Each structure stands twice: as structure tokens, then as C-alpha cells.
Amino acid sequence: MVFLRMPSVVQMTGLGRSTIYRLIAQQQFPSPVRLGVRAVAWRRSELNEWSQTRSAASH
């Protein structure tokens, strides 16, 4: 399983940090996984699924 940290998620999605957290709060973006006390990351597979459903919904 591949995990991506925030800078990679921002680059992959083109979204800003605050937008990502707002979408998480609205349950419109995958939730991060806690890696440690102060570290979170996202599963690449969940981000890929989100990206595919987002592009399909916009067309």
C-alpha cells in the first residue's frame, strides 16, 4: 500500500491544503490515515478513486 503526504496530495489533486481539509469535513474527499502522533497520509488508491469519480462527475 502506498501512502502520500500532504505535499504530494496537493500536487496530485491541484487543490490547496485548506480546500482538501474542507472537502474532508464535507465528506467529499478521502480521509487521511494517521501514521503517528503528528503525521497523516492518504492512501494512493483512495485518491485515484476520488480523482476518477470527480472527473466522471464533471463531464
N, C-alpha and C positions, 0 to 999 in steps of 0.2 A: 504494500500500500504506500502510495506517495502522498506526502503532506506538503502543502505550500504555505509559507508565511506571508504576512500582510504585503510586503513589497511585491512579491510575485503575484498575489491575487489582484492587486491594483493594476499591475502591468497586463495581466491576462484579461481582465474584465474591462479595463478602461474607466473604471469607477473610482471615485475618491474614497478615502478611508471613512469619512463621516457618512457618505451615501451607503457604503457597504453595511455599516452598523445600523443605519436607519432601515434598510431593507431587511436586515436580520430581525429587527424589532417588529416589523410588519409581516414577518414570516414569509418573505418573498425572496430570500437568499439563504443558502445553506449555512447552518450554524457551525462555528468553529469547534474544534476538539481541543481540550486542554492538554497540553504536553507537560506542563509543570506549573509551579505556583504563579509565574508571571508570563507564561508562554502559551500561545494558542496557534493553531494552524488549521487549514482546511484540507479536506480530502480532495485530491485532484479529480477523482471520479465524480464526486458530487458537483464540483464546479463545472465539469464537462457537461453533465446532465442539465444543469441550470442554464448553461450557455446555449445548449441545443433547444431547450424549451423556450427560451427567451427569443431566439432568432426565429423560431417557428411561429411564435405568437405575434411577432411584429410584421409578418408577411401576409 
